[in-house]
Amino acid sequence: MMPTVGMTRAGLIAALLTCLWAGPARATEYISRDEWPVIQRGIQVTQYARIAGVVDALDRTEGADIVILHPGGAAGHDWAMEIRDWLVALGVPSGMITLRPGSGVPGAIGLQVEEQGYR
């Protein structure tokens, strides 16, 4: 946040502390419902850049988990379970995968690598 002409010293300090408290941003990779049927064909899952990137980030981040953010309802939960099963098939321990409703993007699943400090 850049200081403005009217920003007080206390406001600037509060803005800086907010940035420090927020911690590092968690990037979310989204998979749309339309593209999923093409991805889920065996070897293509391992070659899909977004999934491979999330698994790679998990490997580089000690003590982290993958969070699958899914649309609400039974269909969204079932889709998240399917993606979870693929991640397990790729070698991600099931205990390192959390399903969470609320992807924030209609018709899409979000994948995040979340450090333990975020829980």
N, CA, C and O atoms as CSV, one atom per row, in Angstrom:
chain,resi,resn,atom,element,x,y,z
A,1,MET,N,N,0.852,-1.184,0.000
A,1,MET,CA,C,0.000,0.000,0.000
A,1,MET,C,C,0.889,1.234,0.000
A,1,MET,O,O,1.755,1.374,0.864
A,2,MET,N,N,0.687,2.117,-0.946
A,2,MET,CA,C,1.475,3.334,-1.049
A,2,MET,C,C,0.824,4.428,-0.207
A,2,MET,O,O,-0.397,4.586,-0.219
A,3,PRO,N,N,1.645,5.182,0.523
A,3,PRO,CA,C,1.067,6.262,1.315
A,3,PRO,C,C,0.522,7.354,0.405
A,3,PRO,O,O,1.091,7.656,-0.644
A,4,THR,N,N,-0.575,7.929,0.824
A,4,THR,CA,C,-1.140,9.047,0.086
A,4,THR,C,C,-0.794,10.323,0.818
A,4,THR,O,O,-0.319,10.292,1.953
A,5,VAL,N,N,-1.030,11.432,0.173
A,5,VAL,CA,C,-0.698,12.722,0.772
A,5,VAL,C,C,-1.406,12.903,2.103
A,5,VAL,O,O,-0.818,13.441,3.041
A,6,GLY,N,N,-2.652,12.468,2.207
A,6,GLY,CA,C,-3.428,12.667,3.413
A,6,GLY,C,C,-3.252,11.575,4.463
A,6,GLY,O,O,-3.895,11.643,5.510
A,7,MET,N,N,-2.409,10.575,4.227
A,7,MET,CA,C,-2.264,9.465,5.172
A,7,MET,C,C,-1.413,9.902,6.361
A,7,MET,O,O,-0.331,10.464,6.194
A,8,THR,N,N,-1.906,9.641,7.531
A,8,THR,CA,C,-1.171,10.000,8.738
A,8,THR,C,C,-0.111,8.946,9.030
A,8,THR,O,O,-0.127,7.858,8.454
A,9,ARG,N,N,0.798,9.275,9.918
A,9,ARG,CA,C,1.833,8.339,10.321
A,9,ARG,C,C,1.209,7.086,10.939
A,9,ARG,O,O,1.667,5.974,10.678
A,10,ALA,N,N,0.173,7.258,11.751
A,10,ALA,CA,C,-0.499,6.114,12.369
A,10,ALA,C,C,-1.162,5.239,11.304
A,10,ALA,O,O,-1.152,4.013,11.413
A,11,GLY,N,N,-1.734,5.861,10.287
A,11,GLY,CA,C,-2.362,5.110,9.199
A,11,GLY,C,C,-1.341,4.310,8.415
A,11,GLY,O,O,-1.605,3.171,8.028
A,12,LEU,N,N,-0.166,4.901,8.175
A,12,LEU,CA,C,0.895,4.209,7.466
A,12,LEU,C,C,1.400,3.015,8.276
A,12,LEU,O,O,1.617,1.935,7.726
A,13,ILE,N,N,1.586,3.209,9.576
A,13,ILE,CA,C,2.034,2.115,10.446
A,13,ILE,C,C,1.001,0.998,10.464
A,13,ILE,O,O,1.355,-0.179,10.398
A,14,ALA,N,N,-0.278,1.363,10.553
A,14,ALA,CA,C,-1.339,0.351,10.549
A,14,ALA,C,C,-1.346,-0.427,9.237
A,14,ALA,O,O,-1.531,-1.644,9.245
A,15,ALA,N,N,-1.150,0.251,8.118
A,15,ALA,CA,C,-1.121,-0.420,6.809
A,15,ALA,C,C,0.059,-1.380,6.725
A,15,ALA,O,O,-0.083,-2.497,6.226
A,16,LEU,N,N,1.210,-0.956,7.205
A,16,LEU,CA,C,2.391,-1.828,7.177
A,16,LEU,C,C,2.208,-3.047,8.076
A,16,LEU,O,O,2.578,-4.158,7.696
A,17,LEU,N,N,1.644,-2.848,9.257
A,17,LEU,CA,C,1.397,-3.974,10.158
A,17,LEU,C,C,0.382,-4.947,9.568
A,17,LEU,O,O,0.503,-6.159,9.745
A,18,THR,N,N,-0.612,-4.420,8.873
A,18,THR,CA,C,-1.595,-5.282,8.227
A,18,THR,C,C,-0.919,-6.167,7.189
A,18,THR,O,O,-1.235,-7.353,7.093
A,19,CYS,N,N,-0.003,-5.617,6.417
A,19,CYS,CA,C,0.719,-6.404,5.412
A,19,CYS,C,C,1.563,-7.483,6.076
A,19,CYS,O,O,1.633,-8.605,5.575
A,20,LEU,N,N,2.195,-7.164,7.179
A,20,LEU,CA,C,3.011,-8.155,7.885
A,20,LEU,C,C,2.148,-9.253,8.483
A,20,LEU,O,O,2.514,-10.427,8.435
A,21,TRP,N,N,1.008,-8.881,9.044
A,21,TRP,CA,C,0.134,-9.848,9.691
A,21,TRP,C,C,-0.507,-10.780,8.665
A,21,TRP,O,O,-0.752,-11.952,8.949
A,22,ALA,N,N,-0.770,-10.260,7.490
A,22,ALA,CA,C,-1.438,-11.060,6.470
A,22,ALA,C,C,-0.586,-12.244,6.018
A,22,ALA,O,O,-1.126,-13.250,5.556
A,23,GLY,N,N,0.727,-12.140,6.145
A,23,GLY,CA,C,1.602,-13.236,5.751
A,23,GLY,C,C,1.670,-13.358,4.243
A,23,GLY,O,O,1.109,-12.534,3.520
A,24,PRO,N,N,2.361,-14.394,3.763
A,24,PRO,CA,C,2.487,-14.559,2.325
A,24,PRO,C,C,1.155,-14.941,1.689
A,24,PRO,O,O,0.356,-15.672,2.275
A,25,ALA,N,N,0.935,-14.443,0.505
A,25,ALA,CA,C,-0.311,-14.752,-0.195
A,25,ALA,C,C,-0.303,-16.196,-0.663
A,25,ALA,O,O,0.733,-16.721,-1.069
A,26,ARG,N,N,-1.460,-16.832,-0.605
A,26,ARG,CA,C,-1.604,-18.196,-1.097
A,26,ARG,C,C,-2.191,-18.132,-2.491
A,26,ARG,O,O,-3.301,-17.638,-2.687
A,27,ALA,N,N,-1.452,-18.628,-3.444
A,27,ALA,CA,C,-1.956,-18.651,-4.814
A,27,ALA,C,C,-2.965,-19.784,-4.945
A,27,ALA,O,O,-2.764,-20.870,-4.401
A,28,THR,N,N,-4.028,-19.530,-5.656
A,28,THR,CA,C,-5.042,-20.545,-5.897
A,28,THR,C,C,-5.068,-20.863,-7.379
A,28,THR,O,O,-5.166,-19.966,-8.216
A,29,GLU,N,N,-4.980,-22.138,-7.695
A,29,GLU,CA,C,-5.113,-22.613,-9.067
A,29,GLU,C,C,-6.551,-23.093,-9.244
A,29,GLU,O,O,-7.046,-23.880,-8.437
A,30,TYR,N,N,-7.220,-22.627,-10.288
A,30,TYR,CA,C,-8.610,-22.999,-10.518
A,30,TYR,C,C,-8.739,-23.945,-11.706
A,30,TYR,O,O,-8.061,-23.793,-12.722
A,31,ILE,N,N,-9.619,-24.915,-11.554
A,31,ILE,CA,C,-9.962,-25.850,-12.616
A,31,ILE,C,C,-11.462,-25.705,-12.846
A,31,ILE,O,O,-12.260,-25.877,-11.924
A,32,SER,N,N,-11.837,-25.389,-14.080
A,32,SER,CA,C,-13.263,-25.226,-14.363
A,32,SER,C,C,-13.912,-26.574,-14.630
A,32,SER,O,O,-13.252,-27.537,-15.022
A,33,ARG,N,N,-15.200,-26.620,-14.412
A,33,ARG,CA,C,-15.957,-27.849,-14.639
A,33,ARG,C,C,-15.886,-28.261,-16.111
A,33,ARG,O,O,-15.899,-29.451,-16.423
A,34,ASP,N,N,-15.811,-27.290,-17.006
A,34,ASP,CA,C,-15.760,-27.577,-18.437
A,34,ASP,C,C,-14.457,-28.253,-18.856
A,34,ASP,O,O,-14.461,-29.100,-19.749
A,35,GLU,N,N,-13.353,-27.893,-18.228
A,35,GLU,CA,C,-12.070,-28.479,-18.630
A,35,GLU,C,C,-11.754,-29.791,-17.910
A,35,GLU,O,O,-10.865,-30.518,-18.354
A,36,TRP,N,N,-12.440,-30.120,-16.826
A,36,TRP,CA,C,-12.118,-31.315,-16.052
A,36,TRP,C,C,-12.261,-32.627,-16.823
A,36,TRP,O,O,-11.380,-33.476,-16.691
A,37,PRO,N,N,-13.309,-32.851,-17.617
A,37,PRO,CA,C,-13.418,-34.139,-18.327
A,37,PRO,C,C,-12.220,-34.430,-19.236
A,37,PRO,O,O,-11.858,-35.593,-19.415
A,38,VAL,N,N,-11.611,-33.415,-19.801
A,38,VAL,CA,C,-10.445,-33.609,-20.664
A,38,VAL,C,C,-9.212,-33.977,-19.827
A,38,VAL,O,O,-8.375,-34.766,-20.266
A,39,ILE,N,N,-9.106,-33.414,-18.648
A,39,ILE,CA,C,-7.945,-33.625,-17.782
A,39,ILE,C,C,-7.934,-35.022,-17.176
A,39,ILE,O,O,-6.870,-35.627,-17.042
A,40,GLN,N,N,-9.075,-35.532,-16.814
A,40,GLN,CA,C,-9.144,-36.721,-15.973
A,40,GLN,C,C,-8.838,-38.034,-16.681
A,40,GLN,O,O,-9.131,-39.100,-16.139
A,41,ARG,N,N,-8.276,-37.991,-17.838
A,41,ARG,CA,C,-7.928,-39.216,-18.557
A,41,ARG,C,C,-6.517,-39.658,-18.211
A,41,ARG,O,O,-5.559,-39.278,-18.885
A,42,GLY,N,N,-6.386,-40.453,-17.172
A,42,GLY,CA,C,-5.131,-41.096,-16.796
A,42,GLY,C,C,-3.922,-40.211,-16.748
A,42,GLY,O,O,-3.829,-39.326,-15.897
A,43,ILE,N,N,-2.998,-40.430,-17.640
A,43,ILE,CA,C,-1.707,-39.752,-17.629
A,43,ILE,C,C,-1.856,-38.242,-17.774
A,43,ILE,O,O,-0.971,-37.500,-17.348
A,44,GLN,N,N,-2.945,-37.768,-18.362
A,44,GLN,CA,C,-3.116,-36.342,-18.543
A,44,GLN,C,C,-3.205,-35.600,-17.210
A,44,GLN,O,O,-2.827,-34.431,-17.125
A,45,VAL,N,N,-3.697,-36.262,-16.183
A,45,VAL,CA,C,-3.765,-35.615,-14.876
A,45,VAL,C,C,-2.359,-35.253,-14.402
A,45,VAL,O,O,-2.146,-34.171,-13.855
A,46,THR,N,N,-1.414,-36.144,-14.608
A,46,THR,CA,C,-0.039,-35.888,-14.159
A,46,THR,C,C,0.634,-34.800,-14.979
A,46,THR,O,O,1.583,-34.171,-14.513
A,47,GLN,N,N,0.153,-34.573,-16.194
A,47,GLN,CA,C,0.765,-33.579,-17.067
A,47,GLN,C,C,0.046,-32.229,-17.026
A,47,GLN,O,O,0.517,-31.258,-17.619
A,48,TYR,N,N,-1.073,-32.165,-16.341
A,48,TYR,CA,C,-1.832,-30.919,-16.269
A,48,TYR,C,C,-1.061,-29.915,-15.416
A,48,TYR,O,O,-0.807,-30.163,-14.237
A,49,ALA,N,N,-0.694,-28.799,-16.004
A,49,ALA,CA,C,0.224,-27.847,-15.366
A,49,ALA,C,C,-0.264,-27.356,-14.002
A,49,ALA,O,O,0.544,-27.222,-13.084
A,50,ARG,N,N,-1.539,-27.089,-13.846
A,50,ARG,CA,C,-2.029,-26.551,-12.568
A,50,ARG,C,C,-1.925,-27.581,-11.456
A,50,ARG,O,O,-1.516,-27.254,-10.342
A,51,ILE,N,N,-2.293,-28.824,-11.748
A,51,ILE,CA,C,-2.205,-29.873,-10.725
A,51,ILE,C,C,-0.742,-30.182,-10.424
A,51,ILE,O,O,-0.356,-30.307,-9.261
A,52,ALA,N,N,0.069,-30.304,-11.470
A,52,ALA,CA,C,1.501,-30.569,-11.277
A,52,ALA,C,C,2.149,-29.442,-10.474
A,52,ALA,O,O,3.005,-29.698,-9.627
A,53,GLY,N,N,1.747,-28.201,-10.734
A,53,GLY,CA,C,2.296,-27.059,-10.002
A,53,GLY,C,C,1.938,-27.085,-8.528
A,53,GLY,O,O,2.762,-26.746,-7.679
A,54,VAL,N,N,0.717,-27.483,-8.223
A,54,VAL,CA,C,0.278,-27.556,-6.827
A,54,VAL,C,C,1.042,-28.667,-6.100
A,54,VAL,O,O,1.498,-28.473,-4.973
A,55,VAL,N,N,1.181,-29.830,-6.745
A,55,VAL,CA,C,1.925,-30.937,-6.135
A,55,VAL,C,C,3.386,-30.537,-5.947
A,55,VAL,O,O,3.995,-30.871,-4.931
A,56,ASP,N,N,3.943,-29.832,-6.913
A,56,ASP,CA,C,5.324,-29.348,-6.823
A,56,ASP,C,C,5.483,-28.366,-5.658
A,56,ASP,O,O,6.446,-28.450,-4.897
A,57,ALA,N,N,4.535,-27.438,-5.526
A,57,ALA,CA,C,4.570,-26.468,-4.430
A,57,ALA,C,C,4.457,-27.168,-3.079
A,57,ALA,O,O,5.091,-26.757,-2.107
A,58,LEU,N,N,3.653,-28.219,-3.020
A,58,LEU,CA,C,3.518,-28.991,-1.786
A,58,LEU,C,C,4.854,-29.626,-1.416
A,58,LEU,O,O,5.248,-29.618,-0.250
A,59,ASP,N,N,5.542,-30.170,-2.400
A,59,ASP,CA,C,6.847,-30.788,-2.168
A,59,ASP,C,C,7.879,-29.776,-1.668
A,59,ASP,O,O,8.763,-30.129,-0.887
A,60,ARG,N,N,7.773,-28.535,-2.109
A,60,ARG,CA,C,8.736,-27.495,-1.719
A,60,ARG,C,C,8.393,-26.812,-0.398
A,60,ARG,O,O,9.223,-26.085,0.148
A,61,THR,N,N,7.187,-27.029,0.124
A,61,THR,CA,C,6.734,-26.320,1.318
A,61,THR,C,C,6.581,-27.310,2.465
A,61,THR,O,O,5.599,-28.049,2.534
A,62,GLU,N,N,7.543,-27.315,3.347
A,62,GLU,CA,C,7.520,-28.264,4.467
A,62,GLU,C,C,6.338,-27.986,5.392
A,62,GLU,O,O,6.057,-26.837,5.730
A,63,GLY,N,N,5.658,-29.045,5.791
A,63,GLY,CA,C,4.550,-28.923,6.729
A,63,GLY,C,C,3.290,-28.335,6.124
A,63,GLY,O,O,2.451,-27.807,6.853
A,64,ALA,N,N,3.136,-28.413,4.810
A,64,ALA,CA,C,1.955,-27.834,4.158
A,64,ALA,C,C,0.985,-28.920,3.728
A,64,ALA,O,O,1.336,-30.099,3.685
A,65,ASP,N,N,-0.216,-28.520,3.416
A,65,ASP,CA,C,-1.265,-29.393,2.908
A,65,ASP,C,C,-1.837,-28.774,1.645
A,65,ASP,O,O,-1.615,-27.599,1.353
A,66,ILE,N,N,-2.574,-29.582,0.905
A,66,ILE,CA,C,-3.335,-29.072,-0.231
A,66,ILE,C,C,-4.768,-28.884,0.232
A,66,ILE,O,O,-5.354,-29.776,0.846
A,67,VAL,N,N,-5.323,-27.731,-0.062
A,67,VAL,CA,C,-6.722,-27.454,0.242
A,67,VAL,C,C,-7.470,-27.409,-1.084
A,67,VAL,O,O,-7.097,-26.680,-2.003
A,68,ILE,N,N,-8.528,-28.200,-1.163
A,68,ILE,CA,C,-9.389,-28.198,-2.349
A,68,ILE,C,C,-10.627,-27.393,-1.993
A,68,ILE,O,O,-11.444,-27.820,-1.178
A,69,LEU,N,N,-10.759,-26.225,-2.610
A,69,LEU,CA,C,-11.910,-25.350,-2.407
A,69,LEU,C,C,-12.933,-25.696,-3.482
A,69,LEU,O,O,-12.656,-25.572,-4.674
A,70,HIS,N,N,-14.110,-26.127,-3.057
A,70,HIS,CA,C,-15.081,-26.610,-4.029
A,70,HIS,C,C,-16.409,-25.880,-3.924
A,70,HIS,O,O,-16.744,-25.324,-2.879
A,71,PRO,N,N,-17.172,-25.886,-5.034
A,71,PRO,CA,C,-18.521,-25.312,-4.981
A,71,PRO,C,C,-19.360,-26.101,-3.978
A,71,PRO,O,O,-19.134,-27.293,-3.774
A,72,GLY,N,N,-20.305,-25.448,-3.371
A,72,GLY,CA,C,-21.152,-26.103,-2.386
A,72,GLY,C,C,-22.059,-27.151,-3.005
A,72,GLY,O,O,-22.186,-27.248,-4.225
A,73,GLY,N,N,-22.680,-27.925,-2.147
A,73,GLY,CA,C,-23.614,-28.949,-2.599
A,73,GLY,C,C,-22.935,-30.283,-2.841
A,73,GLY,O,O,-21.710,-30.398,-2.828
A,74,ALA,N,N,-23.769,-31.286,-3.062
A,74,ALA,CA,C,-23.268,-32.651,-3.248
A,74,ALA,C,C,-22.410,-32.776,-4.495
A,74,ALA,O,O,-21.391,-33.467,-4.474
A,75,ALA,N,N,-22.801,-32.123,-5.579
A,75,ALA,CA,C,-22.032,-32.227,-6.823
A,75,ALA,C,C,-20.634,-31.631,-6.655
A,75,ALA,O,O,-19.653,-32.203,-7.132
A,76,GLY,N,N,-20.542,-30.488,-5.980
A,76,GLY,CA,C,-19.241,-29.868,-5.729
A,76,GLY,C,C,-18.371,-30.730,-4.839
A,76,GLY,O,O,-17.172,-30.865,-5.080
A,77,HIS,N,N,-18.972,-31.318,-3.805
A,77,HIS,CA,C,-18.230,-32.192,-2.897
A,77,HIS,C,C,-17.754,-33.445,-3.622
A,77,HIS,O,O,-16.615,-33.872,-3.432
A,78,ASP,N,N,-18.605,-34.036,-4.446
A,78,ASP,CA,C,-18.223,-35.233,-5.197
A,78,ASP,C,C,-17.067,-34.939,-6.151
A,78,ASP,O,O,-16.154,-35.752,-6.296
A,79,TRP,N,N,-17.107,-33.784,-6.793
A,79,TRP,CA,C,-16.034,-33.395,-7.706
A,79,TRP,C,C,-14.728,-33.212,-6.930
A,79,TRP,O,O,-13.668,-33.643,-7.385
A,80,ALA,N,N,-14.803,-32.575,-5.762
A,80,ALA,CA,C,-13.609,-32.395,-4.926
A,80,ALA,C,C,-13.041,-33.751,-4.494
A,80,ALA,O,O,-11.824,-33.932,-4.452
A,81,MET,N,N,-13.918,-34.692,-4.176
A,81,MET,CA,C,-13.460,-36.033,-3.801
A,81,MET,C,C,-12.749,-36.712,-4.974
A,81,MET,O,O,-11.752,-37.408,-4.782
A,82,GLU,N,N,-13.256,-36.512,-6.167
A,82,GLU,CA,C,-12.619,-37.087,-7.352
A,82,GLU,C,C,-11.214,-36.514,-7.552
A,82,GLU,O,O,-10.274,-37.255,-7.840
A,83,ILE,N,N,-11.077,-35.205,-7.401
A,83,ILE,CA,C,-9.752,-34.582,-7.524
A,83,ILE,C,C,-8.846,-35.062,-6.399
A,83,ILE,O,O,-7.664,-35.323,-6.619
A,84,ARG,N,N,-9.397,-35.180,-5.195
A,84,ARG,CA,C,-8.628,-35.714,-4.065
A,84,ARG,C,C,-8.108,-37.107,-4.397
A,84,ARG,O,O,-6.942,-37.409,-4.141
A,85,ASP,N,N,-8.957,-37.957,-4.962
A,85,ASP,CA,C,-8.542,-39.318,-5.322
A,85,ASP,C,C,-7.406,-39.305,-6.341
A,85,ASP,O,O,-6.490,-40.122,-6.254
A,86,TRP,N,N,-7.458,-38.386,-7.304
A,86,TRP,CA,C,-6.372,-38.284,-8.274
A,86,TRP,C,C,-5.081,-37.847,-7.590
A,86,TRP,O,O,-4.011,-38.374,-7.895
A,87,LEU,N,N,-5.171,-36.889,-6.670
A,87,LEU,CA,C,-3.976,-36.442,-5.954
A,87,LEU,C,C,-3.362,-37.586,-5.148
A,87,LEU,O,O,-2.140,-37.734,-5.111
A,88,VAL,N,N,-4.205,-38.393,-4.506
A,88,VAL,CA,C,-3.715,-39.552,-3.758
A,88,VAL,C,C,-3.042,-40.538,-4.717
A,88,VAL,O,O,-1.996,-41.101,-4.394
A,89,ALA,N,N,-3.636,-40.745,-5.887
A,89,ALA,CA,C,-3.038,-41.635,-6.889
A,89,ALA,C,C,-1.686,-41.114,-7.362
A,89,ALA,O,O,-0.828,-41.895,-7.774
A,90,LEU,N,N,-1.494,-39.800,-7.303
A,90,LEU,CA,C,-0.212,-39.204,-7.685
A,90,LEU,C,C,0.805,-39.249,-6.552
A,90,LEU,O,O,1.945,-38.816,-6.723
A,91,GLY,N,N,0.397,-39.772,-5.389
A,91,GLY,CA,C,1.338,-39.926,-4.282
A,91,GLY,C,C,1.177,-38.947,-3.145
A,91,GLY,O,O,1.971,-38.975,-2.204
A,92,VAL,N,N,0.178,-38.079,-3.192
A,92,VAL,CA,C,-0.058,-37.144,-2.085
A,92,VAL,C,C,-0.816,-37.904,-0.998
A,92,VAL,O,O,-1.892,-38.439,-1.265
A,93,PRO,N,N,-0.278,-37.964,0.222
A,93,PRO,CA,C,-0.998,-38.657,1.293
A,93,PRO,C,C,-2.368,-38.016,1.547
A,93,PRO,O,O,-2.494,-36.792,1.578
A,94,SER,N,N,-3.372,-38.848,1.725
A,94,SER,CA,C,-4.732,-38.330,1.911
A,94,SER,C,C,-4.845,-37.414,3.124
A,94,SER,O,O,-5.677,-36.507,3.139
A,95,GLY,N,N,-4.017,-37.643,4.142
A,95,GLY,CA,C,-4.036,-36.796,5.327
A,95,GLY,C,C,-3.511,-35.391,5.085
A,95,GLY,O,O,-3.633,-34.518,5.945
A,96,MET,N,N,-2.923,-35.173,3.908
A,96,MET,CA,C,-2.393,-33.855,3.560
A,96,MET,C,C,-3.330,-33.099,2.610
A,96,MET,O,O,-2.947,-32.095,2.010
A,97,ILE,N,N,-4.556,-33.599,2.486
A,97,ILE,CA,C,-5.532,-32.972,1.594
A,97,ILE,C,C,-6.779,-32.630,2.405
A,97,ILE,O,O,-7.346,-33.489,3.081
A,98,THR,N,N,-7.193,-31.386,2.331
A,98,THR,CA,C,-8.382,-30.918,3.024
A,98,THR,C,C,-9.396,-30.433,2.001
A,98,THR,O,O,-9.052,-29.703,1.071
A,99,LEU,N,N,-10.642,-30.839,2.175
A,99,LEU,CA,C,-11.725,-30.336,1.331
A,99,LEU,C,C,-12.420,-29.204,2.069
A,99,LEU,O,O,-12.721,-29.318,3.257
A,100,ARG,N,N,-12.672,-28.120,1.364
A,100,ARG,CA,C,-13.324,-26.975,1.997
A,100,ARG,C,C,-14.332,-26.369,1.023
A,100,ARG,O,O,-13.954,-25.977,-0.081
A,101,PRO,N,N,-15.613,-26.284,1.411
A,101,PRO,CA,C,-16.592,-25.659,0.516
A,101,PRO,C,C,-16.320,-24.167,0.367
A,101,PRO,O,O,-15.819,-23.513,1.282
A,102,GLY,N,N,-16.657,-23.653,-0.789
A,102,GLY,CA,C,-16.534,-22.218,-1.025
A,102,GLY,C,C,-15.359,-21.860,-1.904
A,102,GLY,O,O,-14.430,-21.192,-1.450
A,103,SER,N,N,-15.381,-22.294,-3.160
A,103,SER,CA,C,-14.271,-21.975,-4.058
A,103,SER,C,C,-14.271,-20.500,-4.438
A,103,SER,O,O,-13.236,-19.954,-4.820
A,104,GLY,N,N,-15.417,-19.861,-4.335
A,104,GLY,CA,C,-15.496,-18.450,-4.687
A,104,GLY,C,C,-15.642,-18.203,-6.176
A,104,GLY,O,O,-15.838,-17.067,-6.606
A,105,VAL,N,N,-15.547,-19.267,-6.965
A,105,VAL,CA,C,-15.692,-19.143,-8.414
A,105,VAL,C,C,-16.731,-20.177,-8.848
A,105,VAL,O,O,-16.479,-21.378,-8.753
A,106,PRO,N,N,-17.890,-19.730,-9.320
A,106,PRO,CA,C,-18.923,-20.693,-9.715
A,106,PRO,C,C,-18.407,-21.667,-10.781
A,106,PRO,O,O,-17.767,-21.255,-11.749
A,107,GLY,N,N,-18.687,-22.944,-10.596
A,107,GLY,CA,C,-18.298,-23.946,-11.569
A,107,GLY,C,C,-16.819,-24.237,-11.619
A,107,GLY,O,O,-16.312,-24.701,-12.641
A,108,ALA,N,N,-16.105,-23.967,-10.514
A,108,ALA,CA,C,-14.658,-24.199,-10.502
A,108,ALA,C,C,-14.214,-24.722,-9.144
A,108,ALA,O,O,-14.821,-24.446,-8.109
A,109,ILE,N,N,-13.133,-25.487,-9.190
A,109,ILE,CA,C,-12.453,-25.982,-7.987
A,109,ILE,C,C,-11.183,-25.159,-7.836
A,109,ILE,O,O,-10.504,-24.866,-8.820
A,110,GLY,N,N,-10.868,-24.794,-6.621
A,110,GLY,CA,C,-9.611,-24.107,-6.346
A,110,GLY,C,C,-8.665,-25.031,-5.604
A,110,GLY,O,O,-9.079,-25.764,-4.706
A,111,LEU,N,N,-7.400,-24.998,-5.978
A,111,LEU,CA,C,-6.370,-25.791,-5.297
A,111,LEU,C,C,-5.357,-24.832,-4.702
A,111,LEU,O,O,-4.821,-23.969,-5.397
A,112,GLN,N,N,-5.095,-24.989,-3.398
A,112,GLN,CA,C,-4.117,-24.151,-2.700
A,112,GLN,C,C,-3.159,-25.030,-1.918
A,112,GLN,O,O,-3.537,-26.093,-1.425
A,113,VAL,N,N,-1.927,-24.583,-1.807
A,113,VAL,CA,C,-0.996,-25.175,-0.865
A,113,VAL,C,C,-1.020,-24.255,0.344
A,113,VAL,O,O,-0.704,-23.069,0.246
A,114,GLU,N,N,-1.397,-24.813,1.478
A,114,GLU,CA,C,-1.599,-24.015,2.689
A,114,GLU,C,C,-0.616,-24.444,3.762
A,114,GLU,O,O,-0.566,-25.613,4.145
A,115,GLU,N,N,0.163,-23.490,4.242
A,115,GLU,CA,C,1.093,-23.784,5.318
A,115,GLU,C,C,0.338,-23.938,6.633
A,115,GLU,O,O,-0.758,-23.400,6.790
A,116,GLN,N,N,0.921,-24.667,7.573
A,116,GLN,CA,C,0.249,-24.937,8.843
A,116,GLN,C,C,-0.107,-23.679,9.591
A,116,GLN,O,O,-1.084,-23.681,10.339
A,117,GLY,N,N,0.630,-22.613,9.428
A,117,GLY,CA,C,0.347,-21.368,10.114
A,117,GLY,C,C,-0.980,-20.749,9.734
A,117,GLY,O,O,-1.467,-19.870,10.445
A,118,TYR,N,N,-1.584,-21.180,8.628
A,118,TYR,CA,C,-2.858,-20.613,8.180
A,118,TYR,C,C,-4.043,-21.266,8.850
A,118,TYR,O,O,-5.160,-20.759,8.740
A,119,ARG,N,N,-3.840,-22.385,9.545
A,119,ARG,CA,C,-4.975,-23.119,10.132
A,119,ARG,C,C,-5.438,-22.495,11.395
A,119,ARG,O,O,-6.381,-22.984,12.016
